[in-house]
Amino acid sequence: MKPPLHEIDDGIDENDETIRLVVSALLSLGGNPTDSQSITMPSPPKVKNKKRKLELSPFEKMMRKRKRASAAAAEIIDSKDAQLPTWMIGKIQEMGGSDVEIVFQRELYDSDVKKTNNRLSMPLSKIKNFLSEAERKWLDETTPTMEEKKRKNKKKRKRKLLNSLGVKMIDTNGNIVEEEMNVRKWTMGRNNETVIYNLVTGWNHLVKSNDLKEGMKVQLWSFRVLSQLWFALIRVE
């Protein structure tokens, strides 16, 4: 003869919540369950697997934010889909220009028009190629200055600036920019995986003279006069 269920205590761990609930359910039925009775086993509590968040440095957070903004604003378009104004076409033809290609179309960021930056950023992933093979190699290299050559025995700089490439520009008003302008390559990220070409020196003058503002949409075109690299900046209404 089986003892009453309320007397079955041996072997039950009072700390086992699951077993305690089963016994309580059996007692509420007044004995052993019949064929028509069933007991629902309580589900064990779910333990959430919390993933450890990777802490990002302030620099990495800034780069992620900039990357999202760049992806949203930048537009890579083919020359066949872009329209160069007739007056600019005439200007380039008068100069004997050739190999006209669009580089990018996008909105200007705050960093593009900020006076302390003095640069127009051109991320490699967001532009059409405008460099010759020789120009790309030149921008990948460093050339020591005369001052650096004289300091051979002194401690070298940890990071040297890469070469710059002199370019010429036609601004949004159709004027040839007289100030010297250069393209310089920057690499960013832990493994230098992010490549950005920057139009530097003279950019602040162009921003001021063309009244460029954050949020304005512009196109940058490249062309050649003989072997010299030229840019043409166009406002997109």
C-alpha positions as CSV (number, residue, x, y, z in Angstrom):
1,M,0.0,0.0,0.0
2,K,1.4,3.4,-1.0
3,P,1.8,6.0,1.7
4,P,-0.1,9.3,1.3
5,L,1.8,11.8,-0.8
6,H,2.0,14.3,2.0
7,E,4.2,11.8,3.9
8,I,6.7,11.5,1.0
9,D,9.4,13.8,2.2
10,D,12.5,11.8,1.9
11,G,14.9,12.8,-0.8
12,I,13.2,16.1,-1.6
13,D,15.5,19.1,-1.5
14,E,13.5,21.9,0.1
15,N,15.6,24.3,-2.0
16,D,14.5,22.8,-5.3
17,E,11.8,25.1,-6.4
18,T,10.6,22.9,-9.2
19,I,10.1,19.8,-7.0
20,R,8.3,21.8,-4.4
21,L,5.8,23.1,-7.0
22,V,5.1,19.6,-8.3
23,V,4.4,18.2,-4.8
24,S,2.1,21.2,-4.1
25,A,0.2,20.4,-7.3
26,L,-0.2,16.7,-6.4
27,L,-1.4,17.6,-2.9
28,S,-4.0,19.9,-4.4
29,L,-5.4,17.0,-6.4
30,G,-5.9,14.9,-3.2
31,G,-3.7,12.0,-4.2
32,N,-2.1,10.5,-7.2
33,P,-3.2,11.8,-10.5
34,T,-5.6,9.7,-12.5
35,D,-5.5,9.0,-16.2
36,S,-7.9,12.0,-16.8
37,Q,-5.8,14.3,-14.7
38,S,-2.6,15.9,-15.7
39,I,0.0,18.1,-14.1
40,T,1.7,20.9,-15.9
41,M,5.4,21.0,-15.1
42,P,6.5,24.4,-14.3
43,S,9.1,25.8,-16.8
44,P,12.5,26.5,-15.3
45,P,13.3,30.2,-15.1
46,K,15.0,31.5,-18.2
47,V,18.5,32.9,-17.7
48,K,19.2,35.7,-20.1
49,N,22.6,35.4,-21.8
50,K,23.8,39.0,-21.5
51,K,26.4,39.8,-24.1
52,R,29.2,41.9,-22.9
53,K,29.2,45.2,-24.7
54,L,32.5,46.2,-26.4
55,E,33.6,49.5,-25.0
56,L,34.6,52.0,-27.8
57,S,37.1,54.7,-27.4
58,P,35.9,58.3,-28.0
59,F,37.8,58.3,-31.4
60,E,36.1,55.0,-32.5
61,K,32.7,56.4,-31.5
62,M,33.4,59.6,-33.5
63,M,34.4,57.5,-36.6
64,R,31.3,55.3,-36.4
65,K,29.1,58.4,-36.2
66,R,30.9,60.0,-39.1
67,K,30.7,56.8,-41.1
68,R,26.9,56.6,-40.7
69,A,26.5,60.3,-41.6
70,S,28.7,59.8,-44.7
71,A,26.8,56.8,-45.8
72,A,23.5,58.7,-45.6
73,A,24.7,61.9,-47.3
74,A,27.2,60.7,-49.9
75,E,26.1,59.7,-53.4
76,I,28.5,58.0,-55.9
77,I,27.2,58.8,-59.3
78,D,28.4,58.1,-62.8
79,S,29.3,60.9,-65.2
80,K,26.5,59.7,-67.5
81,D,24.0,60.4,-64.7
82,A,25.4,63.8,-63.7
83,Q,24.9,67.0,-65.5
84,L,27.8,69.5,-65.7
85,P,26.4,73.0,-66.4
86,T,26.9,74.3,-69.9
87,W,28.9,77.3,-68.8
88,M,31.3,75.0,-67.0
89,I,31.7,72.8,-70.0
90,G,32.5,75.8,-72.1
91,K,35.1,77.0,-69.5
92,I,36.8,73.6,-69.5
93,Q,36.9,73.4,-73.3
94,E,38.4,76.9,-73.5
95,M,41.2,75.7,-71.2
96,G,41.8,72.7,-73.4
97,G,40.6,70.3,-70.7
98,S,39.9,66.6,-71.1
99,D,39.1,63.5,-69.2
100,V,36.2,65.1,-67.4
101,E,34.8,62.9,-64.6
102,I,32.7,63.4,-61.5
103,V,34.4,62.7,-58.2
104,F,31.4,62.9,-55.8
105,Q,28.1,64.6,-55.1
106,R,27.1,65.1,-51.5
107,E,26.1,67.6,-48.8
108,L,28.8,69.6,-47.1
109,Y,29.4,68.7,-43.4
110,D,30.2,71.0,-40.6
111,S,33.8,69.7,-40.7
112,D,34.1,70.7,-44.4
113,V,33.4,74.4,-43.7
114,K,34.9,74.7,-40.3
115,K,37.7,77.3,-40.4
116,T,40.0,75.4,-38.0
117,N,39.9,72.3,-40.3
118,N,40.7,74.0,-43.6
119,R,40.0,70.8,-45.7
120,L,37.4,69.1,-47.9
121,S,37.2,65.4,-47.0
122,M,36.9,62.8,-49.7
123,P,36.7,59.3,-48.3
124,L,38.0,56.8,-50.8
125,S,34.9,54.6,-50.4
126,K,32.6,57.5,-51.4
127,I,34.3,58.9,-54.4
128,K,35.1,58.0,-58.0
129,N,38.8,57.7,-58.8
130,F,40.5,60.9,-60.0
131,L,44.1,60.0,-59.7
132,S,46.6,58.5,-62.1
133,E,48.7,55.5,-61.1
134,A,51.8,57.7,-60.6
135,E,49.8,60.2,-58.5
136,R,48.5,57.4,-56.2
137,K,52.0,56.1,-55.7
138,W,53.3,59.6,-54.9
139,L,50.5,60.2,-52.3
140,D,51.4,56.8,-50.7
141,E,55.0,57.9,-50.1
142,T,56.9,60.3,-47.8
143,T,59.7,62.6,-48.9
144,P,61.9,63.9,-46.2
145,T,62.4,67.7,-46.2
146,M,65.8,69.3,-46.1
147,E,65.3,70.0,-42.4
148,E,64.6,66.3,-41.7
149,K,67.7,65.3,-43.6
150,K,69.8,67.5,-41.4
151,R,68.4,65.8,-38.3
152,K,69.3,62.3,-39.3
153,N,70.9,61.6,-35.9
154,K,68.0,63.0,-33.9
155,K,64.9,61.1,-32.9
156,K,62.6,60.6,-35.8
157,R,59.0,61.6,-35.8
158,K,56.7,58.6,-35.0
159,R,54.4,59.5,-37.9
160,K,55.4,61.3,-41.0
161,L,53.0,63.2,-43.3
162,L,52.6,61.6,-46.7
163,N,53.3,63.6,-49.8
164,S,50.9,66.2,-51.1
165,L,49.8,66.7,-54.7
166,G,49.3,70.2,-56.1
167,V,46.0,70.7,-57.9
168,K,44.1,73.7,-59.4
169,M,40.5,74.6,-59.0
170,I,37.6,76.3,-60.7
171,D,35.1,77.5,-58.0
172,T,31.3,77.6,-58.0
173,N,31.4,81.1,-59.6
174,G,33.6,80.0,-62.5
175,N,36.7,81.7,-61.2
176,I,40.1,80.0,-61.2
177,V,41.3,79.8,-57.6
178,E,44.7,81.5,-57.3
179,E,45.6,80.2,-53.9
180,E,47.7,77.0,-53.8
181,M,45.7,73.9,-53.2
182,N,46.8,70.4,-52.5
183,V,45.5,66.9,-52.1
184,R,46.8,64.8,-49.2
185,K,46.1,61.2,-48.2
186,W,45.1,60.3,-44.7
187,T,44.8,56.8,-43.2
188,M,42.7,56.2,-40.1
189,G,41.7,53.3,-37.9
190,R,43.7,50.7,-36.0
191,N,45.0,49.0,-39.2
192,N,44.9,52.1,-41.4
193,E,41.9,50.6,-43.2
194,T,40.1,53.9,-43.7
195,V,41.6,56.0,-46.5
196,I,40.6,59.6,-46.9
197,Y,41.8,62.1,-49.5
198,N,41.7,65.7,-48.3
199,L,41.8,68.9,-50.3
200,V,43.9,71.2,-48.1
201,T,45.6,74.6,-48.2
202,G,43.5,77.3,-49.7
203,W,40.2,75.6,-49.0
204,N,39.2,78.1,-46.3
205,H,39.6,80.9,-48.9
206,L,37.3,79.0,-51.3
207,V,34.7,78.4,-48.6
208,K,34.6,82.1,-47.7
209,S,34.6,83.4,-51.3
210,N,31.9,81.0,-52.4
211,D,29.9,81.4,-49.2
212,L,29.8,77.6,-48.7
213,K,27.6,76.4,-45.8
214,E,26.9,73.2,-44.0
215,G,24.1,71.2,-45.7
216,M,24.8,72.7,-49.2
217,K,24.8,69.9,-51.9
218,V,27.8,70.1,-54.2
219,Q,29.5,68.2,-57.0
220,L,33.2,67.9,-57.4
221,W,34.5,67.2,-60.9
222,S,38.0,66.4,-62.1
223,F,39.6,67.1,-65.4
224,R,43.1,67.4,-67.0
225,V,44.8,70.2,-68.7
226,L,47.7,68.4,-70.3
227,S,48.9,66.4,-67.3
228,Q,47.8,68.8,-64.6
229,L,45.0,67.7,-62.4
230,W,42.1,70.2,-62.0
231,F,38.9,70.3,-60.0
232,A,35.6,72.1,-60.7
233,L,33.2,72.7,-57.8
234,I,29.5,73.0,-58.6
235,R,26.5,73.8,-56.4
236,V,23.5,71.5,-56.9
237,E,20.2,73.4,-56.4
